[in-house]
Amino acid sequence: MLLVIDVGNTNIVLGIYHDKKLLADWRLSTDPPRTADEYAMTVRGLLHNAGYTMETIDGVIVSSVVPDLMYSLEHMVRTYFKVDPIIVGPGIKCGINIKYDNPKEVGADRIVNAVAAHEIYGGNLIIIDFGTATTFCALTKDADYLGGSIAPGIKISSDALFARAAKLPRVELVKPGRVICKNTVQSMQSGIVYGYAGLVANIVNKMKLEMKEYDGGKICVVATGGFASLISTESSVIDTVNGYLTLEGLRILYQRNIEQ
């Protein structure tokens, strides 16, 4: 079985696969000070609760945008799983042609999402990942990664409003049901959620205009990440939501790299 690990700035998402089937997945808070042994005990407990053991895992792949965490995770995998992990980064076989000025600057999560989206959906794509930051990536049907945009995540935007405005409270990120609201909490929810949906629509529409030169018909917009479902209900530009896009990308990358 395969253990996939996606390390983001806010959460670590783990999943285990048997062939192409996702058997279980978990979400942990990202905590760089943890040691390899502490991570191992946490992962051991998660596997045990799902009916599996560390000995059932014979492959591990890791994608990370938090460099400080990698030593502990790699040490954990080698010590407790007795395998060398595949690390998503320069030199990995991904099948994506990165057209960035400096390909090494592209985050591992964006590459993983591009791999999964191209494999699953094909055609010309815009991939939106609603994470700590919200990333927008443009990918052609020929697997050319053209680049994209990075915006502050919806949670960052909400936290900044609470932190910088003395009389405004921290609010739950849900739709208030209307834009013109009659209390402060709902007014903030309205501005954050509906305003962010507008940000998404504007960026996507501008990206579509810039992608007109690439033949392939309709551009499919795929969303993933923690707030994808929330924003997709208010944004007509999002065609589909795939909450497991990154985990699927890690599975696909693992297969491509053990078969080479």
C-alpha positions as CSV (number, residue, x, y, z in Angstrom):
1,M,0.0,0.0,0.0
2,L,1.0,3.6,-0.6
3,L,1.1,6.4,1.9
4,V,0.8,9.9,0.4
5,I,1.7,13.0,2.4
6,D,0.8,16.6,1.3
7,V,2.4,19.2,3.6
8,G,0.8,22.6,3.4
9,N,1.4,25.8,5.4
10,T,-1.8,25.1,7.5
11,N,-2.5,21.4,7.3
12,I,-0.8,18.1,6.5
13,V,-3.1,15.8,4.6
14,L,-2.3,12.1,4.5
15,G,-3.9,9.2,2.6
16,I,-3.3,5.5,2.0
17,Y,-4.0,3.8,-1.3
18,H,-4.3,0.3,-2.5
19,D,-3.7,0.5,-6.2
20,K,-5.9,3.4,-7.3
21,K,-8.4,3.2,-4.4
22,L,-8.1,5.7,-1.6
23,L,-8.7,3.7,1.6
24,A,-8.5,6.4,4.2
25,D,-7.3,10.0,4.6
26,W,-6.6,12.4,7.5
27,R,-5.8,16.0,8.1
28,L,-3.4,17.3,10.7
29,S,-2.3,20.8,11.7
30,T,1.2,21.6,10.3
31,D,3.6,21.8,13.2
32,P,7.3,22.1,12.2
33,P,8.7,21.7,15.8
34,R,7.5,18.1,16.0
35,T,10.2,15.4,15.9
36,A,10.3,12.4,13.6
37,D,9.3,10.2,16.6
38,E,6.3,12.4,17.4
39,Y,5.1,12.3,13.8
40,A,5.6,8.5,13.7
41,M,3.4,8.0,16.8
42,T,0.7,10.2,15.3
43,V,0.7,8.4,12.0
44,R,0.9,5.0,13.7
45,G,-2.3,5.9,15.7
46,L,-4.2,7.0,12.6
47,L,-3.3,3.8,10.7
48,H,-4.2,1.7,13.7
49,N,-7.6,3.4,14.0
50,A,-8.3,2.6,10.4
51,G,-7.3,-1.0,10.7
52,Y,-3.8,-0.8,9.2
53,T,-0.2,-1.0,10.5
54,M,3.0,0.7,9.4
55,E,4.2,-2.7,8.1
56,T,1.4,-2.6,5.5
57,I,2.9,0.5,3.8
58,D,5.5,-0.3,1.2
59,G,5.8,3.1,-0.5
60,V,5.7,6.7,0.5
61,I,5.6,10.0,-1.5
62,V,5.8,13.5,0.0
63,S,4.9,16.9,-1.3
64,S,5.8,19.9,0.8
65,V,5.8,23.7,0.8
66,V,7.3,23.8,4.3
67,P,11.0,23.1,4.0
68,D,11.6,23.2,7.8
69,L,9.4,20.1,8.2
70,M,11.1,17.9,5.7
71,Y,13.9,16.5,7.8
72,S,11.6,15.2,10.5
73,L,9.2,13.6,7.9
74,E,11.9,12.0,5.8
75,H,13.6,10.6,9.0
76,M,10.2,9.3,10.2
77,V,9.6,7.5,6.9
78,R,13.0,5.9,6.7
79,T,13.1,4.9,10.4
80,Y,9.5,3.6,10.9
81,F,8.4,2.6,7.4
82,K,11.8,1.3,6.3
83,V,11.5,2.9,2.8
84,D,13.0,5.8,1.0
85,P,10.3,8.4,0.3
86,I,9.8,9.9,-3.1
87,I,10.0,13.7,-2.7
88,V,8.2,16.0,-5.1
89,G,10.7,18.4,-6.4
90,P,13.3,19.1,-9.1
91,G,14.2,15.9,-11.0
92,I,11.0,14.1,-10.4
93,K,9.3,12.6,-13.4
94,C,6.0,14.5,-13.7
95,G,5.0,14.6,-17.3
96,I,4.3,18.4,-17.1
97,N,6.2,21.0,-19.2
98,I,6.8,23.9,-16.8
99,K,6.9,27.2,-18.6
100,Y,7.7,29.3,-15.6
101,D,10.7,31.7,-15.8
102,N,12.4,29.6,-13.1
103,P,10.7,26.1,-12.9
104,K,12.2,25.6,-9.4
105,E,9.9,28.4,-8.1
106,V,6.7,26.4,-8.8
107,G,5.4,25.0,-5.5
108,A,5.2,21.2,-5.2
109,D,1.5,21.4,-4.5
110,R,0.9,23.2,-7.8
111,I,2.8,20.6,-9.8
112,V,1.0,17.7,-8.0
113,N,-2.4,19.3,-8.8
114,A,-1.5,19.9,-12.4
115,V,-0.5,16.2,-12.8
116,A,-3.8,15.0,-11.3
117,A,-6.0,17.4,-13.3
118,H,-4.3,16.6,-16.6
119,E,-4.7,12.9,-16.0
120,I,-8.3,13.1,-14.8
121,Y,-9.8,15.9,-16.9
122,G,-7.5,16.5,-19.9
123,G,-8.0,19.4,-22.2
124,N,-7.2,23.0,-21.3
125,L,-7.5,23.6,-17.5
126,I,-7.5,26.2,-14.8
127,I,-6.8,24.7,-11.4
128,I,-7.7,26.6,-8.3
129,D,-6.4,25.5,-4.9
130,F,-8.1,27.1,-1.9
131,G,-5.4,26.7,0.7
132,T,-3.5,29.1,3.0
133,A,-2.9,31.0,-0.3
134,T,-5.3,30.5,-3.2
135,T,-3.4,29.5,-6.3
136,F,-4.6,29.7,-9.9
137,C,-2.8,27.6,-12.4
138,A,-3.2,27.4,-16.2
139,L,-2.5,24.1,-18.0
140,T,-2.9,23.2,-21.6
141,K,-4.2,20.0,-23.1
142,D,-0.5,19.3,-24.1
143,A,0.5,19.4,-20.4
144,D,2.2,22.8,-20.7
145,Y,2.1,24.5,-17.3
146,L,1.8,28.2,-18.3
147,G,1.9,29.8,-14.9
148,G,-0.8,31.5,-12.9
149,S,-1.7,33.7,-10.0
150,I,-1.4,33.6,-6.2
151,A,-3.8,35.4,-3.9
152,P,-4.1,35.6,-0.1
153,G,-6.3,32.7,1.0
154,I,-9.8,33.5,2.2
155,K,-8.8,32.6,5.8
156,I,-5.8,34.9,5.7
157,S,-8.1,37.7,4.4
158,S,-10.6,37.0,7.2
159,D,-7.9,36.9,9.9
160,A,-6.4,40.2,8.6
161,L,-9.7,41.9,8.9
162,F,-10.2,40.8,12.5
163,A,-6.6,41.6,13.4
164,R,-6.4,45.1,11.9
165,A,-9.9,46.4,12.7
166,A,-10.3,46.9,16.5
167,K,-14.1,46.6,16.6
168,L,-14.6,43.7,14.2
169,P,-14.9,40.2,15.6
170,R,-13.5,36.9,14.3
171,V,-16.3,35.3,12.3
172,E,-17.1,31.8,11.0
173,L,-16.6,31.5,7.2
174,V,-20.1,30.7,6.0
175,K,-22.6,32.3,3.6
176,P,-24.9,34.7,5.4
177,G,-27.6,34.2,2.7
178,R,-27.7,37.8,1.5
179,V,-25.3,40.6,0.6
180,I,-27.1,43.4,2.4
181,C,-26.9,42.3,6.0
182,K,-28.2,43.9,9.2
183,N,-25.5,43.0,11.7
184,T,-21.7,43.1,11.9
185,V,-21.0,39.4,11.8
186,Q,-23.2,38.7,8.8
187,S,-21.9,41.9,7.0
188,M,-18.3,40.6,7.4
189,Q,-19.3,37.1,6.2
190,S,-21.0,38.7,3.2
191,G,-18.0,40.8,2.3
192,I,-15.5,37.9,2.8
193,V,-17.4,35.1,1.0
194,Y,-19.2,37.0,-1.8
195,G,-16.2,39.3,-2.3
196,Y,-13.9,36.4,-2.6
197,A,-16.2,34.7,-5.1
198,G,-15.8,37.9,-7.1
199,L,-12.0,37.8,-6.9
200,V,-12.1,34.2,-8.2
201,A,-14.4,35.0,-11.1
202,N,-12.3,38.0,-12.2
203,I,-9.0,36.1,-12.2
204,V,-10.5,33.1,-13.9
205,N,-12.1,35.2,-16.7
206,K,-8.9,37.1,-17.3
207,M,-7.0,33.8,-17.4
208,K,-9.4,32.4,-20.0
209,L,-8.9,35.4,-22.2
210,E,-5.1,34.9,-22.1
211,M,-5.5,31.2,-22.9
212,K,-7.6,31.8,-26.0
213,E,-4.6,31.1,-28.3
214,Y,-4.4,27.5,-27.1
215,D,-6.7,25.4,-29.2
216,G,-8.9,22.9,-27.3
217,G,-12.3,24.3,-26.9
218,K,-13.8,24.8,-23.5
219,I,-11.5,25.5,-20.6
220,C,-12.4,23.4,-17.6
221,V,-12.0,25.0,-14.2
222,V,-11.2,22.6,-11.4
223,A,-11.2,23.6,-7.7
224,T,-9.7,21.9,-4.7
225,G,-8.7,22.7,-1.1
226,G,-10.5,23.4,2.1
227,F,-12.8,26.3,0.9
228,A,-13.5,25.0,-2.6
229,S,-17.0,23.8,-1.8
230,L,-17.9,27.1,-0.1
231,I,-16.8,29.4,-2.9
232,S,-18.0,27.1,-5.7
233,T,-21.6,27.5,-4.6
234,E,-21.3,31.2,-5.3
235,S,-19.1,31.1,-8.4
236,S,-20.4,30.2,-11.8
237,V,-16.8,30.0,-13.2
238,I,-16.0,26.8,-11.3
239,D,-16.9,23.7,-13.2
240,T,-16.0,20.9,-10.8
241,V,-14.7,20.5,-7.2
242,N,-12.3,17.6,-6.4
243,G,-11.4,17.5,-2.8
244,Y,-8.9,14.7,-3.4
245,L,-7.0,16.2,-6.3
246,T,-3.7,16.6,-4.5
247,L,-3.8,13.1,-3.1
248,E,-4.6,11.7,-6.5
249,G,-1.7,13.6,-8.0
250,L,0.7,12.1,-5.5
251,R,-0.5,8.6,-6.3
252,I,-0.1,9.2,-10.0
253,L,3.4,10.7,-9.5
254,Y,4.5,7.8,-7.4
255,Q,3.5,5.3,-10.1
256,R,5.3,7.3,-12.8
257,N,8.5,7.4,-10.8
258,I,8.7,3.8,-9.6
259,E,8.0,2.6,-13.2
260,Q,10.8,4.6,-14.8
